[in-house]
Amino acid sequence: MARITVEDCLDNVDNRFELVMLAAKRARQMAIGGRDPLVEDDSDKATVIALREIAEGLITPEVLARESEIEAEEELAASFETPIL
């Protein structure tokens, strides 16, 4: 697998700070949230996979923001469905 560089990722993200936040959030989704990688994992760690997804344009701030909105809506809907005892 080829090495991922910051420059590869910056083609799809505005700046390094946003890149760090985006990669960390995506890596956390895969490591803790059970989300599947969008690229071959090649036995890489979640952070490397997240950077590869960003470099390939599969994960952008807009995509991750929309996923977060959907998760919040699902959690809210589930809270209304839970019977109160």
N, CA, C and O atoms as CSV, one atom per row, in Angstrom:
chain,resi,resn,atom,element,x,y,z
A,1,MET,N,N,0.848,-1.173,0.000
A,1,MET,CA,C,0.000,0.000,0.000
A,1,MET,C,C,0.888,1.229,0.000
A,1,MET,O,O,1.872,1.304,0.736
A,2,ALA,N,N,0.534,2.171,-0.819
A,2,ALA,CA,C,1.316,3.403,-0.918
A,2,ALA,C,C,1.127,4.257,0.330
A,2,ALA,O,O,0.089,4.201,0.990
A,3,ARG,N,N,2.117,5.021,0.627
A,3,ARG,CA,C,2.082,5.895,1.801
A,3,ARG,C,C,1.105,7.056,1.555
A,3,ARG,O,O,1.058,7.616,0.460
A,4,ILE,N,N,0.341,7.403,2.571
A,4,ILE,CA,C,-0.598,8.522,2.487
A,4,ILE,C,C,0.118,9.783,2.965
A,4,ILE,O,O,0.778,9.773,4.004
A,5,THR,N,N,-0.016,10.860,2.207
A,5,THR,CA,C,0.609,12.118,2.616
A,5,THR,C,C,-0.469,13.140,2.953
A,5,THR,O,O,-1.618,13.018,2.529
A,6,VAL,N,N,-0.081,14.131,3.710
A,6,VAL,CA,C,-1.000,15.215,4.056
A,6,VAL,C,C,-1.459,15.922,2.788
A,6,VAL,O,O,-2.620,16.315,2.674
A,7,GLU,N,N,-0.557,16.080,1.848
A,7,GLU,CA,C,-0.893,16.765,0.604
A,7,GLU,C,C,-1.986,16.027,-0.167
A,7,GLU,O,O,-2.850,16.657,-0.777
A,8,ASP,N,N,-1.951,14.688,-0.141
A,8,ASP,CA,C,-3.006,13.910,-0.794
A,8,ASP,C,C,-4.362,14.250,-0.189
A,8,ASP,O,O,-5.350,14.402,-0.907
A,9,CYS,N,N,-4.402,14.366,1.112
A,9,CYS,CA,C,-5.653,14.630,1.827
A,9,CYS,C,C,-6.111,16.071,1.671
A,9,CYS,O,O,-7.312,16.337,1.626
A,10,LEU,N,N,-5.173,17.000,1.588
A,10,LEU,CA,C,-5.528,18.416,1.508
A,10,LEU,C,C,-6.194,18.781,0.183
A,10,LEU,O,O,-6.735,19.879,0.050
A,11,ASP,N,N,-6.163,17.881,-0.795
A,11,ASP,CA,C,-6.903,18.115,-2.033
A,11,ASP,C,C,-8.405,18.092,-1.767
A,11,ASP,O,O,-9.182,18.661,-2.534
A,12,ASN,N,N,-8.818,17.431,-0.677
A,12,ASN,CA,C,-10.240,17.266,-0.374
A,12,ASN,C,C,-10.681,17.964,0.910
A,12,ASN,O,O,-11.865,17.950,1.248
A,13,VAL,N,N,-9.743,18.570,1.623
A,13,VAL,CA,C,-10.033,19.254,2.887
A,13,VAL,C,C,-9.351,20.619,2.846
A,13,VAL,O,O,-8.289,20.772,2.243
A,14,ASP,N,N,-9.966,21.603,3.487
A,14,ASP,CA,C,-9.464,22.980,3.404
A,14,ASP,C,C,-8.104,23.200,4.048
A,14,ASP,O,O,-7.255,23.881,3.475
A,15,ASN,N,N,-7.882,22.631,5.237
A,15,ASN,CA,C,-6.622,22.888,5.930
A,15,ASN,C,C,-6.247,21.709,6.821
A,15,ASN,O,O,-7.038,20.785,7.013
A,16,ARG,N,N,-5.047,21.754,7.356
A,16,ARG,CA,C,-4.519,20.650,8.173
A,16,ARG,C,C,-5.334,20.424,9.439
A,16,ARG,O,O,-5.512,19.285,9.870
A,17,PHE,N,N,-5.822,21.490,10.029
A,17,PHE,CA,C,-6.582,21.371,11.272
A,17,PHE,C,C,-7.901,20.636,11.028
A,17,PHE,O,O,-8.295,19.762,11.801
A,18,GLU,N,N,-8.566,21.005,9.947
A,18,GLU,CA,C,-9.806,20.319,9.588
A,18,GLU,C,C,-9.517,18.859,9.242
A,18,GLU,O,O,-10.315,17.975,9.550
A,19,LEU,N,N,-8.390,18.614,8.611
A,19,LEU,CA,C,-7.989,17.248,8.276
A,19,LEU,C,C,-7.835,16.401,9.533
A,19,LEU,O,O,-8.314,15.267,9.581
A,20,VAL,N,N,-7.175,16.940,10.541
A,20,VAL,CA,C,-6.975,16.202,11.790
A,20,VAL,C,C,-8.315,15.876,12.436
A,20,VAL,O,O,-8.539,14.744,12.866
A,21,MET,N,N,-9.201,16.857,12.506
A,21,MET,CA,C,-10.507,16.643,13.134
A,21,MET,C,C,-11.337,15.628,12.352
A,21,MET,O,O,-11.992,14.767,12.940
A,22,LEU,N,N,-11.307,15.733,11.039
A,22,LEU,CA,C,-12.072,14.827,10.190
A,22,LEU,C,C,-11.547,13.401,10.294
A,22,LEU,O,O,-12.328,12.459,10.434
A,23,ALA,N,N,-10.242,13.241,10.228
A,23,ALA,CA,C,-9.643,11.904,10.319
A,23,ALA,C,C,-9.899,11.283,11.686
A,23,ALA,O,O,-10.181,10.088,11.783
A,24,ALA,N,N,-9.802,12.080,12.735
A,24,ALA,CA,C,-10.036,11.557,14.087
A,24,ALA,C,C,-11.480,11.108,14.258
A,24,ALA,O,O,-11.741,10.050,14.831
A,25,LYS,N,N,-12.408,11.902,13.767
A,25,LYS,CA,C,-13.826,11.548,13.893
A,25,LYS,C,C,-14.141,10.285,13.105
A,25,LYS,O,O,-14.856,9.407,13.589
A,26,ARG,N,N,-13.611,10.195,11.899
A,26,ARG,CA,C,-13.865,9.009,11.068
A,26,ARG,C,C,-13.211,7.770,11.676
A,26,ARG,O,O,-13.816,6.698,11.692
A,27,ALA,N,N,-11.991,7.905,12.171
A,27,ALA,CA,C,-11.304,6.773,12.801
A,27,ALA,C,C,-12.081,6.298,14.024
A,27,ALA,O,O,-12.191,5.096,14.262
A,28,ARG,N,N,-12.616,7.230,14.794
A,28,ARG,CA,C,-13.414,6.884,15.968
A,28,ARG,C,C,-14.680,6.132,15.549
A,28,ARG,O,O,-15.088,5.182,16.217
A,29,GLN,N,N,-15.301,6.554,14.444
A,29,GLN,CA,C,-16.485,5.849,13.950
A,29,GLN,C,C,-16.165,4.392,13.655
A,29,GLN,O,O,-16.949,3.500,13.980
A,30,MET,N,N,-15.022,4.153,13.046
A,30,MET,CA,C,-14.653,2.780,12.692
A,30,MET,C,C,-14.224,1.980,13.915
A,30,MET,O,O,-14.585,0.812,14.051
A,31,ALA,N,N,-13.457,2.600,14.801
A,31,ALA,CA,C,-12.903,1.877,15.950
A,31,ALA,C,C,-13.951,1.601,17.019
A,31,ALA,O,O,-13.995,0.503,17.575
A,32,ILE,N,N,-14.785,2.577,17.309
A,32,ILE,CA,C,-15.744,2.445,18.407
A,32,ILE,C,C,-17.164,2.228,17.896
A,32,ILE,O,O,-17.923,1.440,18.460
A,33,GLY,N,N,-17.510,2.927,16.836
A,33,GLY,CA,C,-18.882,2.881,16.342
A,33,GLY,C,C,-19.214,1.695,15.468
A,33,GLY,O,O,-20.375,1.499,15.107
A,34,GLY,N,N,-18.222,0.901,15.121
A,34,GLY,CA,C,-18.482,-0.269,14.303
A,34,GLY,C,C,-18.761,0.025,12.842
A,34,GLY,O,O,-19.304,-0.826,12.137
A,35,ARG,N,N,-18.404,1.200,12.377
A,35,ARG,CA,C,-18.604,1.537,10.965
A,35,ARG,C,C,-17.585,0.805,10.108
A,35,ARG,O,O,-16.428,0.650,10.499
A,36,ASP,N,N,-18.019,0.359,8.946
A,36,ASP,CA,C,-17.125,-0.353,8.036
A,36,ASP,C,C,-16.300,0.636,7.217
A,36,ASP,O,O,-16.792,1.704,6.851
A,37,PRO,N,N,-15.043,0.283,6.926
A,37,PRO,CA,C,-14.216,1.151,6.078
A,37,PRO,C,C,-14.746,1.183,4.650
A,37,PRO,O,O,-15.335,0.213,4.173
A,38,LEU,N,N,-14.531,2.297,3.982
A,38,LEU,CA,C,-14.967,2.456,2.597
A,38,LEU,C,C,-13.880,2.060,1.607
A,38,LEU,O,O,-14.113,2.045,0.398
A,39,VAL,N,N,-12.692,1.740,2.116
A,39,VAL,CA,C,-11.576,1.270,1.298
A,39,VAL,C,C,-11.083,-0.042,1.892
A,39,VAL,O,O,-11.458,-0.404,3.007
A,40,GLU,N,N,-10.243,-0.751,1.148
A,40,GLU,CA,C,-9.644,-1.978,1.678
A,40,GLU,C,C,-8.832,-1.635,2.914
A,40,GLU,O,O,-8.074,-0.666,2.911
A,41,ASP,N,N,-8.986,-2.425,3.971
A,41,ASP,CA,C,-8.287,-2.071,5.210
A,41,ASP,C,C,-6.831,-2.518,5.226
A,41,ASP,O,O,-6.035,-1.921,5.952
A,42,ASP,N,N,-6.445,-3.524,4.473
A,42,ASP,CA,C,-5.046,-3.969,4.378
A,42,ASP,C,C,-4.383,-4.090,5.748
A,42,ASP,O,O,-3.180,-3.860,5.877
A,43,SER,N,N,-5.151,-4.445,6.758
A,43,SER,CA,C,-4.659,-4.587,8.141
A,43,SER,C,C,-4.091,-3.288,8.702
A,43,SER,O,O,-3.264,-3.313,9.614
A,44,ASP,N,N,-4.533,-2.152,8.159
A,44,ASP,CA,C,-4.092,-0.852,8.659
A,44,ASP,C,C,-4.923,-0.454,9.869
A,44,ASP,O,O,-6.017,-0.976,10.087
A,45,LYS,N,N,-4.395,0.469,10.646
A,45,LYS,CA,C,-5.129,1.010,11.782
A,45,LYS,C,C,-6.220,1.950,11.280
A,45,LYS,O,O,-6.183,2.419,10.142
A,46,ALA,N,N,-7.191,2.213,12.151
A,46,ALA,CA,C,-8.339,3.042,11.777
A,46,ALA,C,C,-7.923,4.434,11.313
A,46,ALA,O,O,-8.546,4.989,10.408
A,47,THR,N,N,-6.886,5.005,11.914
A,47,THR,CA,C,-6.453,6.347,11.511
A,47,THR,C,C,-5.906,6.368,10.090
A,47,THR,O,O,-6.160,7.310,9.340
A,48,VAL,N,N,-5.165,5.345,9.719
A,48,VAL,CA,C,-4.608,5.266,8.362
A,48,VAL,C,C,-5.731,5.044,7.356
A,48,VAL,O,O,-5.731,5.639,6.278
A,49,ILE,N,N,-6.681,4.193,7.707
A,49,ILE,CA,C,-7.822,3.949,6.824
A,49,ILE,C,C,-8.608,5.244,6.624
A,49,ILE,O,O,-9.010,5.560,5.504
A,50,ALA,N,N,-8.828,5.988,7.698
A,50,ALA,CA,C,-9.548,7.260,7.602
A,50,ALA,C,C,-8.827,8.223,6.663
A,50,ALA,O,O,-9.465,8.874,5.835
A,51,LEU,N,N,-7.517,8.318,6.784
A,51,LEU,CA,C,-6.750,9.200,5.899
A,51,LEU,C,C,-6.833,8.737,4.450
A,51,LEU,O,O,-6.911,9.565,3.542
A,52,ARG,N,N,-6.816,7.434,4.221
A,52,ARG,CA,C,-6.946,6.924,2.851
A,52,ARG,C,C,-8.323,7.264,2.280
A,52,ARG,O,O,-8.434,7.619,1.106
A,53,GLU,N,N,-9.369,7.160,3.098
A,53,GLU,CA,C,-10.716,7.518,2.643
A,53,GLU,C,C,-10.792,9.001,2.289
A,53,GLU,O,O,-11.414,9.374,1.294
A,54,ILE,N,N,-10.168,9.834,3.093
A,54,ILE,CA,C,-10.164,11.277,2.832
A,54,ILE,C,C,-9.378,11.579,1.563
A,54,ILE,O,O,-9.822,12.377,0.738
A,55,ALA,N,N,-8.219,10.954,1.396
A,55,ALA,CA,C,-7.390,11.180,0.209
A,55,ALA,C,C,-8.122,10.779,-1.066
A,55,ALA,O,O,-7.943,11.407,-2.109
A,56,GLU,N,N,-8.943,9.738,-0.988
A,56,GLU,CA,C,-9.691,9.277,-2.160
A,56,GLU,C,C,-10.990,10.050,-2.365
A,56,GLU,O,O,-11.707,9.809,-3.336
A,57,GLY,N,N,-11.297,10.978,-1.458
A,57,GLY,CA,C,-12.497,11.795,-1.597
A,57,GLY,C,C,-13.776,11.106,-1.160
A,57,GLY,O,O,-14.868,11.599,-1.441
A,58,LEU,N,N,-13.661,9.980,-0.480
A,58,LEU,CA,C,-14.844,9.249,-0.030
A,58,LEU,C,C,-15.442,9.845,1.238
A,58,LEU,O,O,-16.644,9.730,1.479
A,59,ILE,N,N,-14.604,10.478,2.042
A,59,ILE,CA,C,-15.057,11.132,3.267
A,59,ILE,C,C,-14.674,12.603,3.181
A,59,ILE,O,O,-13.506,12.947,3.002
A,60,THR,N,N,-15.673,13.458,3.310
A,60,THR,CA,C,-15.463,14.905,3.328
A,60,THR,C,C,-16.149,15.460,4.576
A,60,THR,O,O,-16.938,14.755,5.206
A,61,PRO,N,N,-15.866,16.689,4.938
A,61,PRO,CA,C,-16.563,17.261,6.097
A,61,PRO,C,C,-18.085,17.240,5.925
A,61,PRO,O,O,-18.818,17.029,6.891
A,62,GLU,N,N,-18.552,17.457,4.704
A,62,GLU,CA,C,-19.986,17.469,4.449
A,62,GLU,C,C,-20.596,16.082,4.645
A,62,GLU,O,O,-21.675,15.952,5.223
A,63,VAL,N,N,-19.910,15.056,4.168
A,63,VAL,CA,C,-20.397,13.679,4.313
A,63,VAL,C,C,-20.471,13.306,5.782
A,63,VAL,O,O,-21.469,12.742,6.231
A,64,LEU,N,N,-19.434,13.611,6.527
A,64,LEU,CA,C,-19.398,13.264,7.944
A,64,LEU,C,C,-20.435,14.056,8.734
A,64,LEU,O,O,-21.038,13.527,9.668
A,65,ALA,N,N,-20.647,15.314,8.368
A,65,ALA,CA,C,-21.661,16.127,9.050
A,65,ALA,C,C,-23.049,15.551,8.806
A,65,ALA,O,O,-23.867,15.487,9.724
A,66,ARG,N,N,-23.316,15.136,7.585
A,66,ARG,CA,C,-24.628,14.555,7.265
A,66,ARG,C,C,-24.828,13.244,8.019
A,66,ARG,O,O,-25.920,12.983,8.524
A,67,GLU,N,N,-23.784,12.414,8.102
A,67,GLU,CA,C,-23.883,11.162,8.854
A,67,GLU,C,C,-24.180,11.437,10.323
A,67,GLU,O,O,-24.955,10.711,10.946
A,68,SER,N,N,-23.572,12.472,10.877
A,68,SER,CA,C,-23.813,12.834,12.275
A,68,SER,C,C,-25.252,13.288,12.477
A,68,SER,O,O,-25.874,12.958,13.487
A,69,GLU,N,N,-25.784,14.046,11.516
A,69,GLU,CA,C,-27.177,14.482,11.596
A,69,GLU,C,C,-28.122,13.289,11.570
A,69,GLU,O,O,-29.084,13.240,12.337
A,70,ILE,N,N,-27.855,12.335,10.700
A,70,ILE,CA,C,-28.696,11.144,10.595
A,70,ILE,C,C,-28.652,10.349,11.895
A,70,ILE,O,O,-29.687,9.892,12.381
A,71,GLU,N,N,-27.455,10.183,12.460
A,71,GLU,CA,C,-27.321,9.460,13.729
A,71,GLU,C,C,-28.109,10.152,14.836
A,71,GLU,O,O,-28.777,9.487,15.628
A,72,ALA,N,N,-28.036,11.475,14.897
A,72,ALA,CA,C,-28.753,12.229,15.927
A,72,ALA,C,C,-30.262,12.075,15.752
A,72,ALA,O,O,-30.991,11.925,16.732
A,73,GLU,N,N,-30.729,12.113,14.499
A,73,GLU,CA,C,-32.156,11.937,14.236
A,73,GLU,C,C,-32.620,10.544,14.637
A,73,GLU,O,O,-33.704,10.388,15.200
A,74,GLU,N,N,-31.800,9.525,14.349
A,74,GLU,CA,C,-32.157,8.159,14.720
A,74,GLU,C,C,-32.200,7.987,16.233
A,74,GLU,O,O,-33.090,7.316,16.754
A,75,GLU,N,N,-31.244,8.587,16.941
A,75,GLU,CA,C,-31.234,8.510,18.402
A,75,GLU,C,C,-32.453,9.206,18.993
A,75,GLU,O,O,-33.051,8.713,19.950
A,76,LEU,N,N,-32.822,10.347,18.426
A,76,LEU,CA,C,-33.989,11.074,18.900
A,76,LEU,C,C,-35.257,10.260,18.661
A,76,LEU,O,O,-36.112,10.163,19.542
A,77,ALA,N,N,-35.379,9.677,17.472
A,77,ALA,CA,C,-36.548,8.853,17.164
A,77,ALA,C,C,-36.624,7.649,18.093
A,77,ALA,O,O,-37.708,7.278,18.544
A,78,ALA,N,N,-35.485,7.043,18.377
A,78,ALA,CA,C,-35.460,5.881,19.268
A,78,ALA,C,C,-35.862,6.270,20.685
A,78,ALA,O,O,-36.482,5.474,21.391
A,79,SER,N,N,-35.520,7.472,21.105
A,79,SER,CA,C,-35.880,7.897,22.463
A,79,SER,C,C,-37.386,8.071,22.607
A,79,SER,O,O,-37.925,7.890,23.699
A,80,PHE,N,N,-38.071,8.418,21.527
A,80,PHE,CA,C,-39.525,8.541,21.575
A,80,PHE,C,C,-40.211,7.183,21.536
A,80,PHE,O,O,-41.336,7.040,22.014
A,81,GLU,N,N,-39.539,6.189,20.968
A,81,GLU,CA,C,-40.116,4.853,20.866
A,81,GLU,C,C,-39.940,4.040,22.141
A,81,GLU,O,O,-40.639,3.047,22.338
A,82,THR,N,N,-39.026,4.441,23.001
A,82,THR,CA,C,-38.761,3.710,24.234
A,82,THR,C,C,-39.898,3.958,25.220
A,82,THR,O,O,-40.189,5.105,25.559
A,83,PRO,N,N,-40.544,2.883,25.683
A,83,PRO,CA,C,-41.647,3.079,26.641
A,83,PRO,C,C,-41.120,3.555,27.993
A,83,PRO,O,O,-40.091,3.089,28.480
A,84,ILE,N,N,-41.838,4.473,28.566
A,84,ILE,CA,C,-41.479,4.983,29.890
A,84,ILE,C,C,-42.223,4.158,30.923
A,84,ILE,O,O,-43.445,4.026,30.851
A,85,LEU,N,N,-41.504,3.608,31.873
A,85,LEU,CA,C,-42.123,2.759,32.892
A,85,LEU,C,C,-42.403,3.513,34.150
A,85,LEU,O,O,-42.924,2.943,35.109
